[in-house]
């Protein structure tokens, strides 16, 4: 394995285990963390922790950003000027699921010779720790391959989707489809109850048939009520973002949105 100097911004719930995997893979990692306690935690993992995000950016061949939202990404890279500190020949990898337009803006604002890669993720903290997180990557071939080699410390599969922004577009379509499937899983639970069929048995049967979906499997394993309630705030964020991006592109989401619109506060599934 070739060691790569990694800068890391966003060492939170997902990002912390990513840092741990990167260090274990032998990469020198420089982590930005605002809190002193969090910096000590990152140092204990074997990373170098810094208070200024520009210090993480300036030391990196690959700068990985794993913050929660576009607003946080914009603050770190533009507001705090971390993007200005990245050296020519380095790449910036964003794990944020957000608007493709921000990725394009970052690409246009990046210093000469710096490539910006969109790399949204799908999976859980446990999958990060197991090295089985799914990462989608969009960008030019050489930079995308370098990004894939770095995130491969915690991701398998790494899926190359196309041009910069296409990974984000693919993840947004996935998210609205998943939201629709969660909604439909709830309907399957209702119909099973009215039929008098045990829900878990029905899901097990469907799992071997053409109607199988991951949402149904999750509804069975964690409980439908818990899935419907616990996922709602995340699905509301995801569906609202997809609608904004689709509206900006003049795209009609059609039946996908009709089913998923239950997660929009001002719309109903019948609208």
Secondary structure, DSSP 8 states (H G I E B T S, - for coil): -----EEEE--SHHHHHHHHHHHHTT--EEEE-SSHHHHHHHHHHT-EEESSHHHHHHT-SEEEE--SSHHHHHIIIIIS-HHHH--TT-EEEE-----HHHHHHHHHHS-TT-EEEE--EES-HHHHHHT-EEEEEES-HHHHHHHHHHHTTTEEEEEEEESTTHHHHHHHHHHHHHHHHHHHHHHHHHHHHHHT--HHHHHHHHTTSTT--HHHHHHHHH-HHHHHHHTHHHHHHHHHHHHHHHHHHT---HHHHHHHGGGSTT--TT-
